[in-house]
């Protein structure tokens, strides 16, 4: 953001503060209007939202084999650095078979492992998670600048230009789904993909985040708003464990799944209404790692 942009934003906040002191017109709060300012100034960061959409992701925890292709693809797609911090927008946990997904009430889950090497392993299943893009997100309610906001299609995004690094959103998120940039990231022009060994250049469609801001999964907003129907993690899953779509579209895959399978949403009792659903239709692979 330019100095002029920042100055205009500060002036807007000052004006809104005076407005809040004088009164609240039409029941709108200072926070509502601050978020509108953030959305307008973020237009250059993200493509325009699709009116009337409500995106959701569903993960078949019985099918996931813990290969972490989703994690590696996400890092390459979204310019997530390898150095100096091992940041990631997706985590994949190895869970004991004695604990079903319906008993998971916190992130990270108690007793889970992320440092396993080979998978799948006998006696375990795998829990993959990223930002839940809640319908009622607590993170947006505590951000003092409106830097984190919910867009018209339900996506919870971050305007990096307005983020002041206070980390209130991280404290408010019950899923630990946000990361803070403690150091200047190293962004080489290209990297080797751990998936297939190919050379992958920096993605010009995804902005690089500076030191001192919070970042997280965007459901690959640059893809799904520009004609690509799925986030990169869904596209690369070798066992079709990840599913994505518009819940307001009755013909979408996630809408059909929601009607036909029993789903679980973590910490649903908090009324955050997460848009990340879990379900299982039974283990899809054998003990030796082959699919059934």
C-alpha atoms as a printed R data frame, in Angstrom:
    type eleno elety resid chain resno       x       y       z
1   ATOM     1    CA   UNK     A     1   0.000   0.000   0.000
2   ATOM     2    CA   UNK     A     2   1.311   3.470  -0.852
3   ATOM     3    CA   UNK     A     3   1.798   6.197   1.763
4   ATOM     4    CA   UNK     A     4  -1.155   8.047   0.279
5   ATOM     5    CA   UNK     A     5  -3.330   4.970   0.592
6   ATOM     6    CA   UNK     A     6  -2.338   4.506   4.217
7   ATOM     7    CA   UNK     A     7  -2.991   8.179   4.919
8   ATOM     8    CA   UNK     A     8  -6.421   7.948   3.340
9   ATOM     9    CA   UNK     A     9  -7.198   4.844   5.375
10  ATOM    10    CA   UNK     A    10  -6.157   6.516   8.637
11  ATOM    11    CA   UNK     A    11  -8.300   9.520   7.744
12  ATOM    12    CA   UNK     A    12 -11.197   7.164   7.099
13  ATOM    13    CA   UNK     A    13 -10.743   5.560  10.498
14  ATOM    14    CA   UNK     A    14 -10.611   8.951  12.170
15  ATOM    15    CA   UNK     A    15 -13.796  10.006  10.429
16  ATOM    16    CA   UNK     A    16 -15.465   6.757  11.373
17  ATOM    17    CA   UNK     A    17 -14.376   7.203  14.981
18  ATOM    18    CA   UNK     A    18 -16.058  10.584  15.078
19  ATOM    19    CA   UNK     A    19 -19.116   9.034  13.472
20  ATOM    20    CA   UNK     A    20 -19.204   6.354  16.193
21  ATOM    21    CA   UNK     A    21 -19.052   9.009  18.911
22  ATOM    22    CA   UNK     A    22 -21.926  10.971  17.404
23  ATOM    23    CA   UNK     A    23 -24.104   7.950  16.975
24  ATOM    24    CA   UNK     A    24 -24.732   4.693  15.221
25  ATOM    25    CA   UNK     A    25 -26.771   5.199  12.063
26  ATOM    26    CA   UNK     A    26 -29.101   2.431  10.898
27  ATOM    27    CA   UNK     A    27 -27.689   0.029  13.477
28  ATOM    28    CA   UNK     A    28 -24.333  -0.237  11.682
29  ATOM    29    CA   UNK     A    29 -21.242  -0.472  13.847
30  ATOM    30    CA   UNK     A    30 -17.815   1.048  13.407
31  ATOM    31    CA   UNK     A    31 -16.515  -2.477  12.831
32  ATOM    32    CA   UNK     A    32 -18.946  -3.042   9.937
33  ATOM    33    CA   UNK     A    33 -17.759   0.082   8.138
34  ATOM    34    CA   UNK     A    34 -14.073  -0.548   8.879
35  ATOM    35    CA   UNK     A    35 -14.392  -3.951   7.216
36  ATOM    36    CA   UNK     A    36 -15.939  -2.284   4.179
37  ATOM    37    CA   UNK     A    37 -12.904  -0.010   3.933
38  ATOM    38    CA   UNK     A    38 -10.674  -3.086   4.091
39  ATOM    39    CA   UNK     A    39 -12.635  -4.864   1.351
40  ATOM    40    CA   UNK     A    40 -12.406  -1.892  -0.973
41  ATOM    41    CA   UNK     A    41  -8.673  -1.471  -0.484
42  ATOM    42    CA   UNK     A    42  -8.111  -5.220  -1.014
43  ATOM    43    CA   UNK     A    43  -9.573  -5.201  -4.524
44  ATOM    44    CA   UNK     A    44  -6.108  -5.345  -6.025
45  ATOM    45    CA   UNK     A    45  -5.121  -8.346  -3.907
46  ATOM    46    CA   UNK     A    46  -7.954 -10.702  -4.824
47  ATOM    47    CA   UNK     A    47 -10.353 -11.170  -7.753
48  ATOM    48    CA   UNK     A    48 -13.914 -10.016  -7.194
49  ATOM    49    CA   UNK     A    49 -16.193 -12.256  -5.156
50  ATOM    50    CA   UNK     A    50 -18.952 -14.237  -6.834
51  ATOM    51    CA   UNK     A    51 -22.263 -12.843  -5.617
52  ATOM    52    CA   UNK     A    52 -24.435 -15.365  -3.823
53  ATOM    53    CA   UNK     A    53 -21.786 -18.076  -3.446
54  ATOM    54    CA   UNK     A    54 -20.886 -19.814  -0.193
55  ATOM    55    CA   UNK     A    55 -17.824 -22.018  -0.543
56  ATOM    56    CA   UNK     A    56 -17.113 -25.061   1.595
57  ATOM    57    CA   UNK     A    57 -14.561 -27.875   1.755
58  ATOM    58    CA   UNK     A    58 -15.312 -31.444   2.789
59  ATOM    59    CA   UNK     A    59 -12.571 -33.909   3.710
60  ATOM    60    CA   UNK     A    60 -13.039 -37.679   3.749
61  ATOM    61    CA   UNK     A    61 -10.867 -38.612   6.726
62  ATOM    62    CA   UNK     A    62 -11.277 -42.306   5.918
63  ATOM    63    CA   UNK     A    63  -9.796 -41.839   2.473
64  ATOM    64    CA   UNK     A    64  -6.827 -39.605   3.394
65  ATOM    65    CA   UNK     A    65  -3.527 -41.531   3.304
66  ATOM    66    CA   UNK     A    66  -1.387 -38.814   4.897
67  ATOM    67    CA   UNK     A    67   0.798 -38.331   1.823
68  ATOM    68    CA   UNK     A    68   0.874 -34.531   2.314
69  ATOM    69    CA   UNK     A    69   0.644 -33.792  -1.387
70  ATOM    70    CA   UNK     A    70  -1.968 -31.204  -0.429
71  ATOM    71    CA   UNK     A    71   0.496 -29.506   1.909
72  ATOM    72    CA   UNK     A    72   3.318 -29.395  -0.646
73  ATOM    73    CA   UNK     A    73   1.053 -28.232  -3.473
74  ATOM    74    CA   UNK     A    74  -0.417 -25.505  -1.278
75  ATOM    75    CA   UNK     A    75   3.009 -24.116  -0.454
76  ATOM    76    CA   UNK     A    76   4.017 -23.941  -4.106
77  ATOM    77    CA   UNK     A    77   0.674 -22.573  -5.304
78  ATOM    78    CA   UNK     A    78   0.502 -19.838  -2.680
79  ATOM    79    CA   UNK     A    79   4.158 -18.783  -2.520
80  ATOM    80    CA   UNK     A    80   4.555 -20.055   1.037
81  ATOM    81    CA   UNK     A    81   8.279 -19.944   1.820
82  ATOM    82    CA   UNK     A    82  10.433 -22.842   2.979
83  ATOM    83    CA   UNK     A    83  12.871 -20.477   4.675
84  ATOM    84    CA   UNK     A    84  13.487 -19.071   7.207
85  ATOM    85    CA   UNK     A    85  10.378 -20.404   8.963
86  ATOM    86    CA   UNK     A    86   8.664 -23.659   8.161
87  ATOM    87    CA   UNK     A    87   5.300 -21.992   7.539
88  ATOM    88    CA   UNK     A    88   2.304 -23.819   6.134
89  ATOM    89    CA   UNK     A    89  -1.392 -23.229   5.587
90  ATOM    90    CA   UNK     A    90  -2.206 -26.956   5.772
91  ATOM    91    CA   UNK     A    91  -1.289 -29.465   8.479
92  ATOM    92    CA   UNK     A    92  -1.752 -33.225   8.277
93  ATOM    93    CA   UNK     A    93  -1.896 -35.130  11.576
94  ATOM    94    CA   UNK     A    94  -1.389 -38.837  12.100
95  ATOM    95    CA   UNK     A    95  -4.096 -40.043  14.498
96  ATOM    96    CA   UNK     A    96  -4.528 -43.313  16.389
97  ATOM    97    CA   UNK     A    97  -7.456 -45.422  15.240
98  ATOM    98    CA   UNK     A    98  -8.892 -45.304  18.756
99  ATOM    99    CA   UNK     A    99  -9.902 -41.670  18.232
100 ATOM   100    CA   UNK     A   100 -12.548 -41.058  15.548
101 ATOM   101    CA   UNK     A   101 -12.937 -37.685  13.864
102 ATOM   102    CA   UNK     A   102 -16.123 -37.040  15.833
103 ATOM   103    CA   UNK     A   103 -14.057 -36.882  19.038
104 ATOM   104    CA   UNK     A   104 -11.720 -34.180  17.766
105 ATOM   105    CA   UNK     A   105 -12.544 -30.942  19.561
106 ATOM   106    CA   UNK     A   106  -9.320 -28.962  19.364
107 ATOM   107    CA   UNK     A   107  -6.565 -28.056  16.939
108 ATOM   108    CA   UNK     A   108  -3.970 -29.389  17.026
109 ATOM   109    CA   UNK     A   109  -5.536 -32.600  18.356
110 ATOM   110    CA   UNK     A   110  -4.095 -34.030  21.542
111 ATOM   111    CA   UNK     A   111  -1.630 -36.844  20.896
112 ATOM   112    CA   UNK     A   112  -1.407 -36.191  17.147
113 ATOM   113    CA   UNK     A   113   1.821 -36.494  15.150
114 ATOM   114    CA   UNK     A   114   2.996 -34.310  12.254
115 ATOM   115    CA   UNK     A   115   6.583 -35.569  12.008
116 ATOM   116    CA   UNK     A   116   5.818 -39.034  10.608
117 ATOM   117    CA   UNK     A   117   7.734 -40.083   7.495
118 ATOM   118    CA   UNK     A   118   6.022 -42.919   5.634
119 ATOM   119    CA   UNK     A   119   2.275 -43.288   5.309
120 ATOM   120    CA   UNK     A   120  -0.271 -44.773   5.522
121 ATOM   121    CA   UNK     A   121   0.636 -46.663   8.676
122 ATOM   122    CA   UNK     A   122  -1.233 -49.527  10.296
123 ATOM   123    CA   UNK     A   123  -3.371 -48.445  13.229
124 ATOM   124    CA   UNK     A   124  -3.603 -44.790  12.215
125 ATOM   125    CA   UNK     A   125  -5.721 -42.411  10.170
126 ATOM   126    CA   UNK     A   126  -4.939 -38.878   8.964
127 ATOM   127    CA   UNK     A   127  -6.532 -35.562   9.779
128 ATOM   128    CA   UNK     A   128  -5.850 -32.727   7.361
129 ATOM   129    CA   UNK     A   129  -6.887 -29.188   8.193
130 ATOM   130    CA   UNK     A   130  -6.538 -25.578   7.090
131 ATOM   131    CA   UNK     A   131  -8.497 -22.370   7.700
132 ATOM   132    CA   UNK     A   132 -12.150 -23.219   8.362
133 ATOM   133    CA   UNK     A   133 -13.532 -20.050   6.683
134 ATOM   134    CA   UNK     A   134 -16.236 -19.845   9.321
135 ATOM   135    CA   UNK     A   135 -19.657 -18.490   8.512
136 ATOM   136    CA   UNK     A   136 -19.479 -16.676  11.861
137 ATOM   137    CA   UNK     A   137 -15.716 -15.973  12.124
138 ATOM   138    CA   UNK     A   138 -14.461 -14.706  15.491
139 ATOM   139    CA   UNK     A   139 -11.226 -13.463  13.911
140 ATOM   140    CA   UNK     A   140 -12.943 -10.673  11.986
141 ATOM   141    CA   UNK     A   141 -14.637  -9.362  15.118
142 ATOM   142    CA   UNK     A   142 -11.385  -8.565  16.948
143 ATOM   143    CA   UNK     A   143  -9.252  -7.115  14.146
144 ATOM   144    CA   UNK     A   144  -8.772  -3.407  14.976
145 ATOM   145    CA   UNK     A   145  -8.147  -2.315  11.384
146 ATOM   146    CA   UNK     A   146 -10.516  -4.565   9.479
147 ATOM   147    CA   UNK     A   147  -7.520  -6.243   7.831
148 ATOM   148    CA   UNK     A   148  -9.134  -9.649   8.217
149 ATOM   149    CA   UNK     A   149 -12.650  -9.656   6.849
150 ATOM   150    CA   UNK     A   150 -15.345 -11.877   5.391
151 ATOM   151    CA   UNK     A   151 -16.055 -11.287   1.721
152 ATOM   152    CA   UNK     A   152 -19.382 -11.573  -0.068
153 ATOM   153    CA   UNK     A   153 -18.839 -15.241  -0.954
154 ATOM   154    CA   UNK     A   154 -18.047 -16.168   2.641
155 ATOM   155    CA   UNK     A   155 -14.277 -16.409   2.237
156 ATOM   156    CA   UNK     A   156 -12.355 -15.055   5.218
157 ATOM   157    CA   UNK     A   157  -9.401 -13.132   3.807
158 ATOM   158    CA   UNK     A   158  -6.567 -10.906   4.999
159 ATOM   159    CA   UNK     A   159  -5.739  -7.496   3.559
160 ATOM   160    CA   UNK     A   160  -1.987  -7.605   4.160
161 ATOM   161    CA   UNK     A   161  -1.632  -3.873   3.559
162 ATOM   162    CA   UNK     A   162  -3.814  -3.124   6.583
163 ATOM   163    CA   UNK     A   163  -2.537  -5.847   8.916
164 ATOM   164    CA   UNK     A   164  -0.575  -4.318  11.811
165 ATOM   165    CA   UNK     A   165   0.584  -7.650  13.236
166 ATOM   166    CA   UNK     A   166  -1.293  -7.394  16.532
167 ATOM   167    CA   UNK     A   167  -2.252 -11.083  16.274
168 ATOM   168    CA   UNK     A   168  -5.641 -10.561  17.880
169 ATOM   169    CA   UNK     A   169  -7.100 -12.723  15.107
170 ATOM   170    CA   UNK     A   170  -4.736 -15.555  16.022
171 ATOM   171    CA   UNK     A   171  -5.864 -15.394  19.638
172 ATOM   172    CA   UNK     A   172  -9.526 -15.365  18.604
173 ATOM   173    CA   UNK     A   173  -9.283 -18.274  16.155
174 ATOM   174    CA   UNK     A   174 -10.308 -21.486  17.985
175 ATOM   175    CA   UNK     A   175  -8.621 -23.626  15.316
176 ATOM   176    CA   UNK     A   176  -5.063 -22.221  15.333
177 ATOM   177    CA   UNK     A   177  -5.397 -21.813  11.572
178 ATOM   178    CA   UNK     A   178  -3.323 -18.626  11.193
179 ATOM   179    CA   UNK     A   179   0.399 -18.037  10.910
180 ATOM   180    CA   UNK     A   180   2.481 -14.974  11.759
181 ATOM   181    CA   UNK     A   181   5.428 -13.808   9.660
182 ATOM   182    CA   UNK     A   182   8.218 -13.378  12.195
183 ATOM   183    CA   UNK     A   183  10.992 -13.068   9.611
184 ATOM   184    CA   UNK     A   184  11.565 -11.824   6.093
185 ATOM   185    CA   UNK     A   185  10.767 -14.712   3.789
186 ATOM   186    CA   UNK     A   186  13.152 -16.087   1.173
187 ATOM   187    CA   UNK     A   187  11.330 -16.276  -2.168
188 ATOM   188    CA   UNK     A   188  13.468 -17.902  -4.880
189 ATOM   189    CA   UNK     A   189  12.228 -17.453  -8.436
190 ATOM   190    CA   UNK     A   190  11.439 -21.175  -8.605
191 ATOM   191    CA   UNK     A   191  11.452 -24.316  -6.453
192 ATOM   192    CA   UNK     A   192  11.470 -28.058  -7.029
193 ATOM   193    CA   UNK     A   193   8.163 -29.732  -6.311
194 ATOM   194    CA   UNK     A   194   8.367 -32.537  -3.691
195 ATOM   195    CA   UNK     A   195   5.417 -34.120  -5.516
196 ATOM   196    CA   UNK     A   196   6.910 -34.805  -8.944
197 ATOM   197    CA   UNK     A   197  10.313 -33.072  -9.012
198 ATOM   198    CA   UNK     A   198   9.175 -30.442 -11.490
199 ATOM   199    CA   UNK     A   199  10.355 -26.827 -11.361
200 ATOM   200    CA   UNK     A   200   7.621 -24.510 -10.135
201 ATOM   201    CA   UNK     A   201   8.047 -20.720 -10.460
202 ATOM   202    CA   UNK     A   202   6.604 -18.155  -8.078
203 ATOM   203    CA   UNK     A   203   2.899 -17.709  -8.661
204 ATOM   204    CA   UNK     A   204   2.256 -14.152  -9.932
205 ATOM   205    CA   UNK     A   205  -1.429 -14.470  -8.975
206 ATOM   206    CA   UNK     A   206  -0.660 -14.693  -5.251
207 ATOM   207    CA   UNK     A   207   0.801 -11.683  -3.396
208 ATOM   208    CA   UNK     A   208   3.962 -12.171  -1.338
209 ATOM   209    CA   UNK     A   209   3.397 -11.460   2.333
210 ATOM   210    CA   UNK     A   210   5.811  -9.146   4.185
211 ATOM   211    CA   UNK     A   211   7.284  -9.624   7.624
212 ATOM   212    CA   UNK     A   212   4.973  -8.687  10.472
213 ATOM   213    CA   UNK     A   213   1.608  -9.793   9.043
214 ATOM   214    CA   UNK     A   214  -0.714 -12.746   9.627
215 ATOM   215    CA   UNK     A   215  -1.548 -15.122   6.802
216 ATOM   216    CA   UNK     A   216  -3.623 -18.252   6.257
217 ATOM   217    CA   UNK     A   217  -5.435 -20.457   3.742
218 ATOM   218    CA   UNK     A   218  -7.585 -18.544   1.252
219 ATOM   219    CA   UNK     A   219  -9.266 -21.580  -0.369
220 ATOM   220    CA   UNK     A   220  -7.074 -20.551  -3.348
221 ATOM   221    CA   UNK     A   221  -9.204 -17.462  -3.909
222 ATOM   222    CA   UNK     A   222  -7.153 -16.577  -7.006
223 ATOM   223    CA   UNK     A   223  -8.233 -19.860  -8.622
224 ATOM   224    CA   UNK     A   224 -11.870 -20.282  -7.663
225 ATOM   225    CA   UNK     A   225 -12.773 -16.692  -8.565
226 ATOM   226    CA   UNK     A   226 -11.048 -16.939 -11.930
227 ATOM   227    CA   UNK     A   227 -12.764 -19.972 -13.376
228 ATOM   228    CA   UNK     A   228 -10.877 -22.848 -11.742
229 ATOM   229    CA   UNK     A   229 -13.424 -24.844  -9.725
230 ATOM   230    CA   UNK     A   230 -11.107 -26.172  -7.006
231 ATOM   231    CA   UNK     A   231  -8.248 -25.141  -4.730
232 ATOM   232    CA   UNK     A   232  -4.897 -26.694  -5.567
233 ATOM   233    CA   UNK     A   233  -4.993 -29.085  -2.590
234 ATOM   234    CA   UNK     A   234  -8.211 -30.641  -3.897
235 ATOM   235    CA   UNK     A   235  -6.773 -30.981  -7.385
236 ATOM   236    CA   UNK     A   236  -3.654 -32.922  -6.337
237 ATOM   237    CA   UNK     A   237  -5.195 -35.338  -3.814
238 ATOM   238    CA   UNK     A   238  -4.440 -38.844  -5.194
239 ATOM   239    CA   UNK     A   239  -7.337 -40.537  -3.353
240 ATOM   240    CA   UNK     A   240 -10.070 -37.918  -3.849
241 ATOM   241    CA   UNK     A   241 -10.266 -37.217  -0.102
242 ATOM   242    CA   UNK     A   242 -10.846 -33.488  -0.566
243 ATOM   243    CA   UNK     A   243 -14.007 -31.996  -2.040
244 ATOM   244    CA   UNK     A   244 -14.879 -28.368  -2.687
245 ATOM   245    CA   UNK     A   245 -17.722 -26.314  -4.052
246 ATOM   246    CA   UNK     A   246 -20.523 -23.821  -3.555
247 ATOM   247    CA   UNK     A   247 -23.082 -24.832  -0.941
248 ATOM   248    CA   UNK     A   248 -25.582 -22.454  -2.518
249 ATOM   249    CA   UNK     A   249 -25.392 -24.477  -5.728
250 ATOM   250    CA   UNK     A   250 -27.600 -27.576  -5.261
251 ATOM   251    CA   UNK     A   251 -25.746 -29.352  -8.066
252 ATOM   252    CA   UNK     A   252 -22.280 -28.883  -6.551
253 ATOM   253    CA   UNK     A   253 -20.417 -31.885  -5.187
254 ATOM   254    CA   UNK     A   254 -20.348 -30.539  -1.630
255 ATOM   255    CA   UNK     A   255 -24.100 -29.857  -1.650
256 ATOM   256    CA   UNK     A   256 -24.788 -33.441  -2.713
257 ATOM   257    CA   UNK     A   257 -22.344 -34.847  -0.167
258 ATOM   258    CA   UNK     A   258 -23.901 -32.817   2.635
259 ATOM   259    CA   UNK     A   259 -27.228 -34.478   1.878
260 ATOM   260    CA   UNK     A   260 -25.899 -38.027   1.649
261 ATOM   261    CA   UNK     A   261 -23.137 -38.409   4.288
262 ATOM   262    CA   UNK     A   262 -22.915 -37.757   8.004
263 ATOM   263    CA   UNK     A   263 -20.541 -34.864   8.606
264 ATOM   264    CA   UNK     A   264 -18.672 -33.449  11.582
265 ATOM   265    CA   UNK     A   265 -17.527 -29.883  12.175
266 ATOM   266    CA   UNK     A   266 -14.859 -29.305  14.818
267 ATOM   267    CA   UNK     A   267 -15.901 -27.172  17.800
268 ATOM   268    CA   UNK     A   268 -19.318 -26.660  16.268
269 ATOM   269    CA   UNK     A   269 -20.638 -25.817  19.725
270 ATOM   270    CA   UNK     A   270 -18.861 -22.441  19.496
271 ATOM   271    CA   UNK     A   271 -21.301 -21.368  16.764
272 ATOM   272    CA   UNK     A   272 -18.478 -20.404  14.419
273 ATOM   273    CA   UNK     A   273 -20.229 -22.401  11.675
274 ATOM   274    CA   UNK     A   274 -17.026 -23.634   9.994
275 ATOM   275    CA   UNK     A   275 -17.074 -24.276   6.269
276 ATOM   276    CA   UNK     A   276 -14.666 -27.201   6.663
277 ATOM   277    CA   UNK     A   277 -16.595 -30.456   7.071
278 ATOM   278    CA   UNK     A   278 -15.270 -33.935   7.854
279 ATOM   279    CA   UNK     A   279 -16.860 -37.251   6.969
280 ATOM   280    CA   UNK     A   280 -15.833 -40.818   6.327
281 ATOM   281    CA   UNK     A   281 -17.230 -43.557   4.136
282 ATOM   282    CA   UNK     A   282 -14.770 -46.124   5.464
283 ATOM   283    CA   UNK     A   283 -11.043 -46.609   4.988
284 ATOM   284    CA   UNK     A   284 -10.159 -46.592   1.285
285 ATOM   285    CA   UNK     A   285  -6.726 -48.209   1.564
286 ATOM   286    CA   UNK     A   286  -5.253 -51.469   2.860
287 ATOM   287    CA   UNK     A   287  -2.591 -51.876   5.527
288 ATOM   288    CA   UNK     A   288   0.147 -52.136   2.906
289 ATOM   289    CA   UNK     A   289  -0.849 -48.739   1.521
290 ATOM   290    CA   UNK     A   290  -2.807 -49.938  -1.487
291 ATOM   291    CA   UNK     A   291  -6.317 -48.665  -2.123
292 ATOM   292    CA   UNK     A   292  -9.320 -50.925  -1.685
